[in-house]
């Protein structure tokens, strides 16, 4: 399985092993590939992941890789294991889902959005006059209350990862966000469990960053959201979220803050639509946010001290 970056290959590896669809994933970076795509010969430098599993899990494994992978057509091929040692076979069987055992996978989608900063009492430029927008849906109002989890030294946030428990809205539950680009992140969702502990599947995915450190609440975020759909005929371009945000920093309450922001999340629109929206809003003095996530805003200098070069992904 080839991936465009080492980071994506490592994230896929952690996901597949955590879900017991793979017993082991070995990743080799810096592989030079030549292939045909859209009728042209292309070249790329990729990371190749070799997944150890069993034949009975191939369909589930292929479905999961397709859902998580950034390629339209990921390379998913199988070669049989013809001979293995008894000890290895025993380990392999114990590391994978057994026949008939349920596979509980998080729901996954690629989130592509941009944030814009407004004054506390600032008005949103009329969405019906935005580029390409022909209709705007009625408002939906939510109160969203989220608790973000990390280590005391912010090992997740320092690697661009957010883990939260959020109440309110149609997707309340647990959310794990993994970076893909400045505007995109892979978001995974799971329902609430019997207690407030983060789901085991999410903990397993980030265990390589945690070491022996515990996951603890580091920040609480309360958002009053007004949500509308931006439409062009039958095409749902994007979802517009008008958010008034209040944060309580559990590591340093001197950093508690409030602000007003817009989120524009793509549905069927393209990146060029986000660019056009950004240019349109700039004419009204509404600038793209310099910090792309609520958690990064809330953590402030704590995150910069943990790693000056990174911030967690959006929302």
Backbone torsions as a table, in degrees:
resi	resn	phi	psi	omega
1	UNK	NA	120.3	-180.0
2	UNK	-96.9	141.6	179.1
3	UNK	-128.3	150.9	-176.9
4	UNK	-69.3	-25.7	-178.7
5	UNK	-138.4	157.7	174.8
6	UNK	-62.7	-38.5	-178.1
7	UNK	-62.1	-42.7	179.6
8	UNK	-65.8	-41.4	178.5
9	UNK	-61.5	-41.2	-180.0
10	UNK	-67.9	-36.9	177.9
11	UNK	-67.2	-42.6	176.2
12	UNK	-61.6	-42.1	179.1
13	UNK	-59.5	-47.6	-179.3
14	UNK	-61.9	-40.1	-179.6
15	UNK	-65.1	-48.1	-175.3
16	UNK	-67.4	-38.8	178.1
17	UNK	-70.8	-40.5	179.1
18	UNK	-60.9	-36.0	-178.6
19	UNK	-87.8	1.2	178.2
20	UNK	62.5	26.4	169.0
21	UNK	-84.6	-19.8	176.0
22	UNK	-132.4	143.4	174.0
23	UNK	-87.7	-30.5	-177.8
24	UNK	-155.2	144.5	172.5
25	UNK	-132.7	121.6	178.9
26	UNK	-106.1	125.9	-172.9
27	UNK	-112.9	129.1	176.5
28	UNK	-117.4	115.1	179.3
29	UNK	-83.9	169.0	171.3
30	UNK	70.4	29.7	178.1
31	UNK	-87.2	128.4	-179.1
32	UNK	-92.2	120.8	-174.9
33	UNK	-115.1	140.9	171.7
34	UNK	-123.9	127.7	-172.9
35	UNK	-153.9	165.8	177.8
36	UNK	-102.9	131.1	179.1
37	UNK	-145.7	129.2	-178.6
38	UNK	53.6	39.6	175.3
39	UNK	78.5	4.8	-179.2
40	UNK	-123.5	151.4	174.9
41	UNK	-84.2	123.0	-177.6
42	UNK	-118.6	158.8	172.9
43	UNK	-129.6	152.1	179.8
44	UNK	-158.2	155.4	169.6
45	UNK	-102.8	121.5	-172.1
46	UNK	-128.9	169.1	168.9
47	UNK	-107.1	131.5	-178.3
48	UNK	-105.7	128.9	179.5
49	UNK	-110.2	125.4	175.4
50	UNK	-103.0	118.2	-172.6
51	UNK	-103.6	128.9	175.4
52	UNK	-101.0	118.5	-178.8
53	UNK	-148.0	-157.6	176.0
54	UNK	-130.0	158.3	-172.6
55	UNK	-58.7	-36.0	-177.1
56	UNK	-66.9	-14.8	179.6
57	UNK	-101.9	2.9	-172.3
58	UNK	-59.7	-45.7	-176.9
59	UNK	-62.5	-43.4	178.6
60	UNK	-65.9	-40.6	179.6
61	UNK	-63.3	-45.7	-179.8
62	UNK	-63.3	-41.3	178.7
63	UNK	-62.7	-41.3	-178.2
64	UNK	-69.3	-42.8	178.4
65	UNK	-62.1	-42.6	179.5
66	UNK	-60.7	-38.6	-179.9
67	UNK	-69.2	-35.1	-173.6
68	UNK	-91.0	-25.4	-169.7
69	UNK	-76.3	147.7	179.4
70	UNK	-83.4	-16.4	177.9
71	UNK	-76.4	147.0	174.0
72	UNK	-65.2	-38.8	-179.7
73	UNK	-129.8	84.6	179.3
74	UNK	-69.1	152.1	178.9
75	UNK	-80.4	108.7	179.8
76	UNK	-128.2	100.0	-179.1
77	UNK	-130.9	155.3	-176.5
78	UNK	-124.6	140.7	171.2
79	UNK	-122.5	135.8	-175.6
80	UNK	-73.6	149.5	168.5
81	UNK	-88.6	111.9	-175.9
82	UNK	-85.2	-34.1	179.2
83	UNK	-146.2	135.4	174.7
84	UNK	-139.7	155.3	177.9
85	UNK	-70.9	153.0	179.3
86	UNK	-56.9	-40.8	-178.4
87	UNK	-65.3	-40.7	179.3
88	UNK	-67.2	-40.5	179.1
89	UNK	-61.6	-38.8	179.3
90	UNK	-66.2	-43.5	178.4
91	UNK	-63.3	-42.6	-178.9
92	UNK	-59.7	-46.7	-179.2
93	UNK	-61.9	-37.4	-178.8
94	UNK	-77.0	-15.7	-177.2
95	UNK	-95.1	-11.1	-176.3
96	UNK	-111.8	161.4	171.2
97	UNK	-58.8	136.7	177.6
98	UNK	-80.7	163.1	176.6
99	UNK	-55.1	127.2	179.7
100	UNK	82.2	-6.1	-179.9
101	UNK	-76.6	137.8	-176.4
102	UNK	-67.6	140.6	174.2
103	UNK	-108.1	109.0	179.8
104	UNK	-99.7	104.0	-177.3
105	UNK	-107.4	143.1	174.1
106	UNK	-64.6	150.8	169.7
107	UNK	-73.6	138.7	-172.4
108	UNK	-129.1	139.0	166.9
109	UNK	-150.8	154.6	178.4
110	UNK	-87.0	116.6	-179.0
111	UNK	-96.2	122.2	177.6
112	UNK	-124.0	117.4	-174.8
113	UNK	-152.4	163.0	169.7
114	UNK	-131.1	150.0	178.7
115	UNK	-113.1	148.5	-179.9
116	UNK	-133.8	145.6	-175.5
117	UNK	-97.7	133.4	175.7
118	UNK	-122.8	154.2	169.6
119	UNK	-64.3	157.6	-176.7
120	UNK	-52.4	-40.4	-178.8
121	UNK	-104.5	16.4	-175.9
122	UNK	-70.5	144.8	178.1
123	UNK	-93.8	143.1	177.5
124	UNK	-77.2	124.9	174.6
125	UNK	-52.9	135.9	-172.3
126	UNK	-47.9	112.7	-176.1
127	UNK	-61.9	-28.7	179.2
128	UNK	-65.2	-14.2	178.9
129	UNK	-102.4	5.3	178.5
130	UNK	-72.1	157.7	179.5
131	UNK	-54.2	134.6	175.2
132	UNK	72.5	-16.7	-173.2
133	UNK	-76.6	123.0	178.4
134	UNK	-104.5	-28.6	-179.4
135	UNK	-141.8	152.0	175.8
136	UNK	-128.5	130.2	-176.5
137	UNK	-71.9	170.7	171.9
138	UNK	-65.7	158.3	-178.2
139	UNK	-72.5	145.2	167.9
140	UNK	-121.0	129.4	-175.3
141	UNK	-113.2	135.0	-179.1
142	UNK	-137.5	148.9	165.8
143	UNK	-108.9	115.5	-176.1
144	UNK	-109.0	125.4	179.8
145	UNK	-123.3	113.1	-173.1
146	UNK	-119.6	143.0	170.8
147	UNK	-117.3	124.4	-179.4
148	UNK	-97.0	139.2	-178.1
149	UNK	-114.2	142.8	177.4
150	UNK	-163.7	-179.6	171.1
151	UNK	-82.1	162.8	177.8
152	UNK	-59.4	-23.2	178.6
153	UNK	-99.8	11.9	172.7
154	UNK	60.0	46.3	-178.4
155	UNK	-67.6	-31.3	177.7
156	UNK	-73.9	-53.2	-178.0
157	UNK	-58.4	-34.2	-179.6
158	UNK	-69.9	-13.6	175.6
159	UNK	-109.8	18.4	175.5
160	UNK	76.5	20.7	-174.7
161	UNK	-113.8	138.7	173.8
162	UNK	-123.9	142.1	177.2
163	UNK	-132.2	121.6	-175.9
164	UNK	-141.1	156.6	170.3
165	UNK	-113.7	119.3	-174.4
166	UNK	-127.3	133.1	174.8
167	UNK	-105.3	144.9	179.8
168	UNK	97.5	149.7	179.1
169	UNK	83.8	169.4	-175.5
170	UNK	-72.3	-15.6	-178.3
171	UNK	-116.2	33.9	179.7
172	UNK	-62.2	146.1	-175.6
173	UNK	145.0	-155.5	178.8
174	UNK	-95.7	139.3	-180.0
175	UNK	-129.7	130.1	171.5
176	UNK	-118.3	125.6	-178.9
177	UNK	-118.0	128.8	-177.8
178	UNK	-119.0	133.6	-172.8
179	UNK	-69.7	145.2	172.7
180	UNK	-122.9	-42.8	177.0
181	UNK	-159.8	-175.3	-178.5
182	UNK	-62.3	-30.6	-178.6
183	UNK	-105.1	-9.1	-170.4
184	UNK	-127.1	146.5	173.7
185	UNK	-149.7	150.5	174.9
186	UNK	-86.9	120.1	-178.9
187	UNK	-107.3	128.7	177.0
188	UNK	-114.3	143.7	-176.3
189	UNK	-130.5	140.0	171.8
190	UNK	-138.7	151.1	179.9
191	UNK	-72.5	165.8	175.0
192	UNK	-60.1	145.8	175.5
193	UNK	-100.6	-161.9	-177.2
194	UNK	-73.9	-19.7	179.1
195	UNK	-136.9	-172.0	-176.7
196	UNK	-89.9	5.5	-177.9
197	UNK	-73.7	141.0	176.0
198	UNK	-57.2	145.2	-178.9
199	UNK	-57.2	144.2	-179.7
200	UNK	-58.1	-37.0	-179.6
201	UNK	-61.2	-37.3	179.5
202	UNK	-75.1	-41.3	178.4
203	UNK	-60.2	-41.7	-178.7
204	UNK	-64.2	-35.1	-179.1
205	UNK	-65.8	-29.6	-176.5
206	UNK	-109.5	9.9	-175.6
207	UNK	-59.1	-33.5	-178.9
208	UNK	-64.8	-20.7	176.6
209	UNK	-91.7	-22.4	-174.1
210	UNK	-81.5	-36.3	-171.2
211	UNK	60.7	-129.5	179.1
212	UNK	-93.2	2.0	-176.7
213	UNK	-75.0	147.9	178.3
214	UNK	-89.1	151.8	170.9
215	UNK	-84.6	126.6	-178.1
216	UNK	-132.4	156.0	173.8
217	UNK	-64.2	131.2	179.9
218	UNK	-118.2	-17.2	-175.7
219	UNK	-161.4	143.6	172.5
220	UNK	-116.4	134.1	-177.8
221	UNK	-127.6	126.2	178.9
222	UNK	-114.4	123.9	-174.9
223	UNK	-126.4	124.4	168.6
224	UNK	-93.2	112.7	-171.3
225	UNK	-114.7	135.3	168.5
226	UNK	-115.4	120.0	-171.8
227	UNK	-116.9	136.6	177.6
228	UNK	-140.6	150.5	176.3
229	UNK	-94.0	138.3	176.2
230	UNK	-103.9	121.3	-170.5
231	UNK	-123.7	149.7	170.9
232	UNK	-130.0	93.3	-172.4
233	UNK	64.4	-122.6	179.5
234	UNK	-87.7	-1.8	-175.3
235	UNK	-93.3	124.9	175.6
236	UNK	-88.2	97.9	-174.5
237	UNK	-67.6	-51.2	-172.1
238	UNK	-163.7	168.9	173.5
239	UNK	-111.6	128.8	179.8
240	UNK	-103.4	124.8	178.6
241	UNK	-118.0	120.4	176.3
242	UNK	-100.5	107.2	-168.3
243	UNK	-115.5	128.1	166.4
244	UNK	-104.2	118.5	-166.7
245	UNK	-115.8	136.8	171.0
246	UNK	-127.9	133.0	-178.2
247	UNK	-124.2	147.5	174.5
248	UNK	-124.1	112.5	-177.9
249	UNK	-82.2	115.0	-176.3
250	UNK	-80.1	-9.1	176.1
251	UNK	-95.3	-25.7	179.6
252	UNK	-159.8	99.7	-174.5
253	UNK	-71.2	-5.8	173.7
254	UNK	-70.3	-12.9	-178.4
255	UNK	-99.1	8.2	176.3
256	UNK	-57.1	143.3	-175.2
257	UNK	-153.0	168.0	178.1
258	UNK	-139.2	145.9	175.3
259	UNK	-162.5	174.0	-177.8
260	UNK	-125.2	128.4	-178.0
261	UNK	-144.8	161.5	171.5
262	UNK	-112.6	140.7	167.8
263	UNK	-116.5	134.0	173.0
264	UNK	-119.9	107.6	-177.4
265	UNK	-106.6	126.0	-179.5
266	UNK	-64.9	142.5	169.6
267	UNK	-114.8	-70.7	176.2
268	UNK	-118.8	-1.8	175.6
269	UNK	-75.1	168.3	-179.8
270	UNK	-106.0	176.8	178.8
271	UNK	-61.1	-30.7	179.0
272	UNK	-64.7	-30.0	175.7
273	UNK	-64.0	-43.6	177.7
274	UNK	-61.1	-39.3	178.5
275	UNK	-63.7	-42.4	-179.9
276	UNK	-66.0	-39.4	177.3
277	UNK	-63.1	-43.8	180.0
278	UNK	-60.4	-43.2	178.9
279	UNK	-64.7	-40.9	-179.8
280	UNK	-64.8	-46.6	-178.4
281	UNK	-65.8	-33.2	179.5
282	UNK	-61.0	-29.5	177.9
283	UNK	-65.2	-21.2	179.1
284	UNK	-103.5	12.5	178.6
285	UNK	79.7	11.1	179.0
286	UNK	-96.0	113.9	-174.3
287	UNK	-103.0	152.7	174.7
288	UNK	-62.8	138.9	-177.8
289	UNK	-64.4	139.9	178.9
290	UNK	-76.4	-21.7	177.9
291	UNK	-118.1	128.5	-167.2
292	UNK	-90.2	1.5	-178.4
293	UNK	-141.8	150.8	175.9
294	UNK	-62.1	-39.6	-178.8
295	UNK	-64.2	-42.6	179.1
296	UNK	-62.2	-39.7	176.3
297	UNK	-62.0	-42.3	-176.5
298	UNK	-71.0	-37.5	-178.1
299	UNK	-76.2	-29.8	174.9
300	UNK	52.1	-128.1	-175.6
301	UNK	-65.4	-20.4	177.5
302	UNK	-62.2	-40.7	179.6
303	UNK	-71.4	-39.0	179.5
304	UNK	-64.6	-33.5	176.3
305	UNK	-71.6	-34.5	180.0
306	UNK	-67.0	-41.4	177.7
307	UNK	-163.6	106.2	-173.8
308	UNK	-63.3	-18.8	-172.1
309	UNK	-95.2	-4.3	-171.7
310	UNK	-132.8	156.5	170.4
311	UNK	-142.2	155.7	179.4
312	UNK	-67.8	163.1	-175.8
313	UNK	-74.2	177.2	-168.3
314	UNK	-61.6	161.1	177.2
315	UNK	69.8	NA	NA
